[in-house]
Amino acid sequence: MNLKLSHKIILNFAVVLIIPMLLSVYLVSSDLAERSEREIDGQLAFTTKIVNRFFYRSLNTIQLQLNLLAETEKFRSALEKGEAGEITAVIKNWESKLNYSFIDVYSRKNSAAAAPNDSHGADSYEVFTSVHKTKFSPALTPSAEILGRVARGRNHSSIVFAGEQKAYFRCVIKTLENLRSSSSFIISVCVPIPNDSIDAIKDITNIDVTIYDENIAVLSTRFDPAGKRTTGVKISPEAVAALEKETSYRTSEKFLSEHTMNVYSKILDQDKSFRGYMCVIVPRELFAMASMYVINNLYIIMAISLLLATMSGYLLSSNIAAPLKEFAKIAHITSEGDFKQKVNIERSDEIGELATAFNKMGDKLDRYNESLKRKMFEVTTLYEVSQSMNFLNNKDQLLTIILTKMIDALNAEKGSIMLYNAEECLISCEMAVGYPGKFERRVKFAPGEGKAGQAFSTGNTIISNDIQSDSSFVRTQSTHNTDNVTRNMMCVPMKTKDEAIGVINIVNKKGGEGFNDDDKALAASLCTQAAMTIENARLYELSITDGMTRLYIHRFFQIRLDEEIKRSKRYSAPLSLVMTDIDHFKKFNDTYGHQVGDMVLIKVADIIRETIRNEVDIACRYGGEEFAIIAPQTGLEDAKRMAERIRIAVENAELAGPNGKSLKITLSLGISTYPINSTEKKDLILKADSAMYHSKENGRNMATHFSEVPETESKGGASKTESEGRPPARK
């Protein structure tokens, strides 16, 4: 057996000191049996007392309520009148107070029917009126002897059994003698004893009780496996025979899996007349309770012995085993990779020297581990950012991913990306993350202006860990009086081929710390990768977008429409195409000039971009003043609603023209849906164009789905378009 040093020391002392305890157990064990018997007798006496008290209190309460009924003015008046119906009505009004099942009112017979010299005897009373709520059993009728005693002024209370496993409290009283009439009355009431009424006895004593009539169990606190009370069980003949000779009878029994001691006794009424049997069921567990006094003493002896052994062992082992245990625990933690744990032992002996050397080794391992984690973090971050960038071509999505990844990697709160605009010779904010409110591209700086301008013009990373006191920090107009939450900032230039194309600003490092050289190195690596990705994305975006409207070009439209039709076929999903044309666009050019015409095109393009679903719908400049929107997973009704939103938004838009004149712009729109109208790209375009032509021919400033175009017109428009190979003429 492999035991630790401290355990061996404590065990030696425990063996020596536990022997007296074993001796004490031997000396006191002989007293357990006698104490068990006394405890059982005490429990039986207590339970019997509780049962009797329950029965007597219940009977007294019923008798008191019955006396109150007999003394009420209405009841006395009904008795004086001898009105059976009126007596019955009064009794029924007391149902909630007495909770009775049966009430009988007996009246004294007339003198002729009465026996001689027995004016108050039993035979001189007969039933005058009765209130029976259920079937009445003759066993509940008071005997002639009981009626005779009550007639002589001695009230009667007892428990009675009426067959069918039912028990009742019965009280019999005589009414007061001061009635004006010469009649005399006796009242007998029977109140049922519900099974659950004796459950309170078990709650108090934790002992089961069963009440028998002469043969079978009528009331019981026990339940069988099916959840039913164990009533209807016959009392054992041995118990009946034994109780004829003794006042109680004990026997052992096994009920379900529980061993019990059953103690039987007789139930007597106030006249010592036999009424039934009572069985008190004592669990064997109470035998153990009877021994608790002795066991408690043994526990005290054991506790004292073990305490002495532990204290003696501890005093000896604490100086040797405890330090070694501390070393083992810290060594285990260190082996799991946590090098910050220290051995807290301050001693001048050899153990103290070992602790000091161990802690120095842990410090060196911790520094090396932190350096390794930082390198791994940088490599992982660069890889994750690279993977995220490689699958994105959308400029805004790309900028958001770059900025979010850098903010997370540098443990900062917010940041922004600023790109250089060669036409304006300014760096302007293209994306911001972590700032409240809607992002706006209005923050611009000249090279050399502010922290971002300095980083851009010098090509070097600039860190300011106390921005509020930095005079070169420039606040924008919107935040001049409100920006008091910027604590620190790092501005990192993005360069391609040694030429800066923008700046990434990382603001407010979390945890109250400032940016350090490790952050600077990681940010520089990320910015180099971001600069190349942004430049590639910019070139790609230039190749597929229209320079004026910033919508996708016609060639990209054709490619994406092919892809979306294939996807709709694969997944059996709808697809809608919306073609739009600016009404009277030639009039804008002829009246106001091409510069105003360009403003109209840009305005309409911005409205379309803001109205459609971001990153789902594809808005393109189809040619001239025509635009096309590809709406994936969009059916006929949804496409019409989208087209109508665009039409209304353009109609409500305000565009300032020459001399402050407000220009009114409207659109004509045509819609076709895959696969309702066509499953081929060319035909889908022609039918959307035909629907748009219908909108123009019918008043302009409206949206028409191809399904709404008359058949003759749709056929004519389609044949004309196919023969000419181009869209119908615009007006």
Sequence and secondary structure as in RCSB ss.txt:
>XXXX:A:sequence
MNLKLSHKIILNFAVVLIIPMLLSVYLVSSDLAERSEREIDGQLAFTTKIVNRFFYRSLNTIQLQLNLLAETEKF
RSALEKGEAGEITAVIKNWESKLNYSFIDVYSRKNSAAAAPNDSHGADSYEVFTSVHKTKFSPALTPSAEILGRV
ARGRNHSSIVFAGEQKAYFRCVIKTLENLRSSSSFIISVCVPIPNDSIDAIKDITNIDVTIYDENIAVLSTRFDP
AGKRTTGVKISPEAVAALEKETSYRTSEKFLSEHTMNVYSKILDQDKSFRGYMCVIVPRELFAMASMYVINNLYI
IMAISLLLATMSGYLLSSNIAAPLKEFAKIAHITSEGDFKQKVNIERSDEIGELATAFNKMGDKLDRYNESLKRK
MFEVTTLYEVSQSMNFLNNKDQLLTIILTKMIDALNAEKGSIMLYNAEECLISCEMAVGYPGKFERRVKFAPGEG
KAGQAFSTGNTIISNDIQSDSSFVRTQSTHNTDNVTRNMMCVPMKTKDEAIGVINIVNKKGGEGFNDDDKALAAS
LCTQAAMTIENARLYELSITDGMTRLYIHRFFQIRLDEEIKRSKRYSAPLSLVMTDIDHFKKFNDTYGHQVGDMV
LIKVADIIRETIRNEVDIACRYGGEEFAIIAPQTGLEDAKRMAERIRIAVENAELAGPNGKSLKITLSLGISTYP
INSTEKKDLILKADSAMYHSKENGRNMATHFSEVPETESKGGASKTESEGRPPARK
>XXXX:A:secstr
    HHHHHHHHHHHHHHHHHHHHHHHHGGGHHHHHHHHHHHHHHHHHHHHHHHHHHHHHHHHHHHHHHHHSHHH
HHHHHHT HHHHHHHHHHTHHHH  SEEEEEEE  TTTS TT TTSGGGEEEEEEEESS   GGGS  HHHHHHH
HTT  EEEEEE STT EEEEEEEE  S  SSS  EEEEEEEE  GGGGHHHHHHHS EEEEE SSBEEEES B T
TS B  S B  HHHHHHHTTSSEEEEEEEETTEEEEEEEEEEE TT  EEEEEEEEEETHHHHHHTHHHHHHHHH
HHHHHHHHHHHHHHHHHTTTHHHHHHHHHHHHHHHTT          SSHHHHHHHHHHHHHHHHHHHHHHHHHH
HHHHHHHHHHHHHHHT   HHHHHHHHHHHHHHHTTEEEEEEEEEETTTTEEEEEEEES SS   TT EE TTSH
HHHHHHHH S EEES GGG TT    GGGTTT      EEEEEEEETTEEEEEEEEEEEGGG    HHHHHHHHH
HHHHHHHHHHHHHHHHHHHB TTT SB HHHHHHHHHHHHHHHHHHT  EEEEEEEETTHHHHHHHH HHHHHHH
HHHHHHHHHHHS TTTSEEEEEETTEEEEEEET  HHHHHHHHHHHHHHHHH  EE GGG EE   EEEEEEEET
TT SSHHHHHHHHHHHHHHHHHTTSS EEEGGGS HHHHHHHHHHHHHHTS     
